[in-house]
Amino acid sequence: MEAKEFFGKFSSGFLWGNLLAMVLVVVALAFGVKYGLDIYTRHGEGVEVPKIEGMIYEKVRTMMIERGLYVVVTDSGYNKKLPAGSILVQNPGPGVKVKPGHTIYVTVNSPSSPSFAIPDVVDNSSYREAEAKLVSLGFKLEPPQQVEGEKDWVYGILCRGRKVSTGDRVSIDDPLTLLIGNGHYSSDEEIDYIEPEYKLMQKGDVDEFEEIVE
């Protein structure tokens, strides 16, 4: 093929027509994808999440449905200052704009305070160890009461004036009082006496004893 014939093909209207058509198709696809995604994802549309913390869940649920949103309870907590069923935490927070149909996750207030089992600390740990375990579970502690026994050793737990044992479930609203040793023991504490051992004397031992005496 001669050079003149080769370069002559670039001046062909058919070639430039095809190239132009390809460019138009690419541009059309790009705009189609962009605006198609905007329509599909409702770009530019948004619903502002209202502040619902402190409100009763049932009322919030109705209000959210009217706004095109949904509410799902994911956890519960306890705040004695708020009524049962009220919302403690919301996610997303108030003021955030979300798409219609978005779900708001909430934590609601339990009707009663949570209770936990008393861990194995009685006669099994020092005051500091027992205090750390109980506080980590959420229990509140009153100042300890001292009893006779090994210093700072835990001998019991009181809850509202009664003794509680390992495994008993107690509300975290009920304060606990630890009974710990003061390092002193009662003077009338029983003492174990060891009787002396007596060895029976054999006949030979008796004769020898008699000779010494004489």
C-alpha positions as CSV (number, residue, x, y, z in Angstrom):
1,M,0.0,0.0,0.0
2,E,1.4,3.4,-1.0
3,A,1.7,6.2,1.6
4,K,-0.7,8.4,-0.3
5,E,-3.3,5.6,-0.2
6,F,-2.7,4.9,3.5
7,F,-3.1,8.6,4.6
8,G,-6.0,8.9,2.3
9,K,-8.1,6.6,4.5
10,F,-7.9,9.1,7.4
11,S,-9.8,11.6,5.3
12,S,-12.6,9.1,4.7
13,G,-15.9,10.4,6.0
14,F,-16.9,6.8,7.0
15,L,-14.0,6.5,9.4
16,W,-14.6,9.9,11.1
17,G,-18.3,9.1,11.3
18,N,-17.6,5.9,13.2
19,L,-15.1,7.6,15.6
20,L,-17.7,10.3,16.3
21,A,-20.3,7.7,17.0
22,M,-18.0,5.9,19.4
23,V,-17.3,9.1,21.3
24,L,-21.0,9.9,21.5
25,V,-21.7,6.4,22.9
26,V,-19.0,6.7,25.6
27,V,-20.3,10.2,26.6
28,A,-23.8,8.9,26.7
29,L,-22.9,5.9,28.9
30,A,-20.9,8.2,31.3
31,F,-23.9,10.5,31.8
32,G,-26.3,7.6,31.9
33,V,-24.3,5.9,34.7
34,K,-23.9,9.2,36.7
35,Y,-27.6,10.2,36.6
36,G,-28.8,6.6,36.9
37,L,-26.8,6.2,40.1
38,D,-28.1,9.5,41.4
39,I,-31.7,8.4,40.8
40,Y,-31.1,5.0,42.3
41,T,-29.4,6.3,45.4
42,R,-31.7,9.3,45.6
43,H,-28.8,11.7,45.6
44,G,-29.6,15.1,47.1
45,E,-32.6,13.7,49.0
46,G,-32.3,13.3,52.7
47,V,-34.4,13.2,55.9
48,E,-33.0,14.9,59.0
49,V,-32.9,12.6,62.0
50,P,-34.8,14.2,64.9
51,K,-33.7,14.0,68.6
52,I,-35.5,11.1,70.1
53,E,-33.5,10.4,73.2
54,G,-35.7,10.5,76.3
55,M,-38.9,9.8,74.3
56,I,-41.0,6.7,74.6
57,Y,-40.2,4.1,72.0
58,E,-43.8,3.5,70.8
59,K,-44.3,7.2,70.1
60,V,-41.0,7.4,68.3
61,R,-41.8,4.4,66.2
62,T,-45.0,6.0,64.9
63,M,-43.2,9.4,64.3
64,M,-40.4,7.8,62.3
65,I,-42.7,5.8,60.1
66,E,-44.4,9.1,59.2
67,R,-41.0,10.5,58.2
68,G,-40.2,7.4,56.1
69,L,-37.6,6.0,58.6
70,Y,-37.5,2.9,60.7
71,V,-36.5,2.2,64.3
72,V,-34.8,-1.0,65.6
73,V,-34.0,-1.7,69.3
74,T,-30.5,-3.1,69.6
75,D,-29.9,-3.0,73.3
76,S,-31.3,-2.0,76.7
77,G,-29.9,-0.1,79.6
78,Y,-31.1,1.4,82.9
79,N,-31.6,4.9,84.0
80,K,-33.8,5.3,87.1
81,K,-34.4,9.0,86.2
82,L,-36.2,8.0,83.0
83,P,-39.4,6.0,82.5
84,A,-39.3,2.4,81.2
85,G,-39.3,2.2,77.4
86,S,-37.7,5.5,76.9
87,I,-34.8,5.8,74.4
88,L,-31.4,6.2,76.0
89,V,-29.1,6.3,72.9
90,Q,-29.8,6.7,69.2
91,N,-27.6,6.1,66.2
92,P,-27.4,8.1,63.9
93,G,-27.6,11.1,66.2
94,P,-29.9,14.0,65.9
95,G,-29.4,16.4,63.0
96,V,-27.8,13.8,60.7
97,K,-29.4,13.5,57.2
98,V,-30.1,10.0,56.0
99,K,-31.9,8.5,53.0
100,P,-35.6,7.7,53.2
101,G,-36.1,4.2,54.5
102,H,-33.0,4.3,56.7
103,T,-33.0,2.5,60.0
104,I,-32.3,4.3,63.3
105,Y,-30.8,2.0,66.0
106,V,-31.8,2.7,69.6
107,T,-31.1,1.6,73.2
108,V,-34.2,1.6,75.4
109,N,-34.6,2.0,79.2
110,S,-35.2,-1.3,81.1
111,P,-38.2,-1.3,83.5
112,S,-36.0,-2.5,86.4
113,S,-32.3,-2.2,87.4
114,P,-30.1,-5.1,86.3
115,S,-29.0,-7.7,88.8
116,F,-25.8,-9.7,89.0
117,A,-24.7,-12.8,90.9
118,I,-22.5,-12.2,93.9
119,P,-19.0,-13.5,92.9
120,D,-17.0,-15.9,95.1
121,V,-15.2,-13.4,97.4
122,V,-16.4,-14.4,100.8
123,D,-13.7,-16.1,102.8
124,N,-11.8,-16.2,99.5
125,S,-10.2,-12.8,99.0
126,S,-8.9,-9.7,100.7
127,Y,-10.9,-6.5,100.9
128,R,-9.1,-4.9,98.0
129,E,-9.6,-7.9,95.7
130,A,-13.3,-8.2,96.6
131,E,-13.8,-4.4,96.2
132,A,-12.3,-4.5,92.7
133,K,-14.4,-7.5,91.6
134,L,-17.7,-6.1,92.9
135,V,-17.2,-2.5,91.5
136,S,-16.2,-3.9,88.1
137,L,-19.7,-5.6,88.0
138,G,-21.4,-2.3,88.8
139,F,-22.2,-2.8,92.5
140,K,-22.1,0.1,94.9
141,L,-20.2,-0.4,98.2
142,E,-20.8,1.1,101.6
143,P,-17.9,1.6,104.0
144,P,-16.9,-1.9,105.3
145,Q,-17.8,-3.2,108.7
146,Q,-15.0,-4.7,110.8
147,V,-15.3,-8.0,112.6
148,E,-12.9,-10.2,114.5
149,G,-10.6,-12.1,112.3
150,E,-7.6,-11.8,110.0
151,K,-7.0,-8.2,109.0
152,D,-8.7,-7.1,105.8
153,W,-10.0,-10.6,105.0
154,V,-13.6,-10.8,103.7
155,Y,-15.8,-12.8,106.0
156,G,-19.2,-11.8,104.7
157,I,-21.4,-9.4,102.6
158,L,-24.5,-7.6,103.8
159,C,-27.2,-6.2,101.5
160,R,-29.9,-4.1,103.1
161,G,-29.1,-5.6,106.5
162,R,-29.1,-9.3,105.5
163,K,-26.3,-11.6,104.6
164,V,-25.9,-12.6,100.9
165,S,-24.0,-15.6,99.6
166,T,-22.0,-16.5,96.5
167,G,-24.4,-16.8,93.6
168,D,-27.2,-14.7,95.0
169,R,-28.5,-12.2,92.5
170,V,-28.6,-8.6,93.8
171,S,-29.7,-5.4,92.1
172,I,-26.9,-3.0,91.4
173,D,-29.1,-0.3,93.0
174,D,-28.8,-2.1,96.4
175,P,-25.5,-1.1,98.1
176,L,-23.3,-3.8,99.6
177,T,-21.4,-3.8,102.8
178,L,-18.3,-6.0,103.2
179,L,-17.5,-7.6,106.6
180,I,-13.7,-7.6,106.9
181,G,-11.3,-8.7,109.7
182,N,-9.9,-6.2,112.1
183,G,-6.8,-8.2,112.9
184,H,-7.9,-9.1,116.4
185,Y,-9.3,-12.4,117.8
186,S,-11.6,-13.0,120.7
187,S,-9.9,-13.8,124.1
188,D,-12.2,-16.7,124.7
189,E,-11.4,-18.3,121.4
190,E,-11.0,-22.0,121.7
191,I,-7.5,-23.3,122.1
192,D,-6.5,-26.8,121.1
193,Y,-4.5,-28.4,123.8
194,I,-2.2,-31.3,122.9
195,E,-2.1,-34.0,125.6
196,P,1.4,-35.2,126.4
197,E,2.3,-38.7,125.2
198,Y,3.1,-41.3,127.8
199,K,5.3,-44.2,127.0
200,L,4.5,-47.5,128.8
201,M,7.5,-48.7,130.7
202,Q,8.7,-52.2,130.0
203,K,9.8,-54.5,132.9
204,G,13.5,-53.9,132.2
205,D,12.9,-50.2,132.4
206,V,11.2,-50.6,135.8
207,D,14.1,-52.6,137.2
208,E,16.6,-50.0,136.0
209,F,14.5,-47.2,137.6
210,E,14.3,-49.1,140.9
211,E,18.1,-49.5,141.0
212,I,18.7,-45.8,140.4
213,V,16.2,-45.0,143.2
214,E,18.0,-47.3,145.7
